[in-house]
Amino acid sequence: MQIIIVKNKKVGFVSGSTFFKRVKASKHFLKKPPAIAFDVVSLDIAMEYGADKIRVLDTENDVIYSATIQDVLTNGWEINYKNFGKQVAMVKSKWDTSCRLCDQKQKHIGREVCNGF
């Protein structure tokens, strides 16, 4: 596992080929349009560590959003909000979603489920 730090703040980690990030949707997701954004530096670091997939856990709603980094770069758009730096965002409707609680239940009945969160 390799931790990703941007601007002296831990933003997630890479395990295997996946970049994992935990966030509170009300604080970290864009509202209009509904989207998930990443600091471009964090994606660059994740790819340097060998990641080609992203899993974002919304800790408020127990929803996991999954996509490839290439999907985010291809289907997303660049934003540059004051104090946040260059980011890329992709609308929530483009993400695959699953319930974290369902994933945990599947893990307990023997199915292979990522346990990164």
Residue pairs with C-beta under 8 A, 6 or more apart in sequence:
1 13
1 14
1 15
2 13
2 14
2 15
2 49
3 10
3 12
3 13
4 10
4 11
4 12
4 13
4 14
4 19
4 42
4 45
4 46
4 49
5 11
6 39
6 41
6 42
6 45
7 39
7 85
11 21
11 39
11 42
12 19
12 20
12 21
12 22
12 42
12 46
13 19
13 20
13 116
14 20
14 46
14 49
14 50
14 51
15 116
16 50
17 50
17 51
17 52
17 53
18 51
18 53
18 54
18 55
18 114
18 116
19 42
19 43
19 46
19 49
19 51
19 53
19 54
19 55
19 69
20 54
20 55
20 56
20 57
20 116
20 117
21 38
21 54
21 55
21 56
21 57
22 56
22 57
22 59
22 117
23 29
23 56
23 57
23 58
23 59
24 58
24 59
24 60
25 58
25 60
25 61
25 63
26 60
28 36
28 37
29 35
29 36
29 37
29 58
29 92
30 36
30 37
30 89
33 91
34 91
34 92
34 93
35 76
35 89
35 90
35 91
35 92
36 56
36 65
36 89
36 90
36 92
36 95
37 79
37 87
37 88
37 89
38 54
38 72
38 87
38 88
38 89
39 84
39 85
39 86
39 87
40 78
40 85
40 86
40 87
40 88
41 85
41 86
43 69
43 72
43 73
43 88
46 54
46 69
47 69
51 69
52 68
52 69
52 70
53 66
53 67
53 68
53 69
54 65
54 66
54 67
54 68
54 69
54 72
55 64
55 65
55 66
55 114
55 116
55 117
56 64
56 65
56 66
56 95
57 63
57 64
57 100
57 117
58 64
58 65
62 99
62 100
62 101
63 97
63 98
63 99
63 100
64 97
64 98
64 99
64 100
64 103
64 117
65 92
65 95
65 96
65 97
66 95
66 96
66 97
66 98
67 90
67 94
67 95
67 96
71 90
71 94
72 88
72 90
73 88
75 90
75 91
75 94
76 88
76 89
76 90
77 88
77 89
78 86
78 87
78 88
79 86
79 87
79 88
79 89
80 86
80 87
81 87
100 117
103 113
103 114
104 113
106 113
107 113
107 115
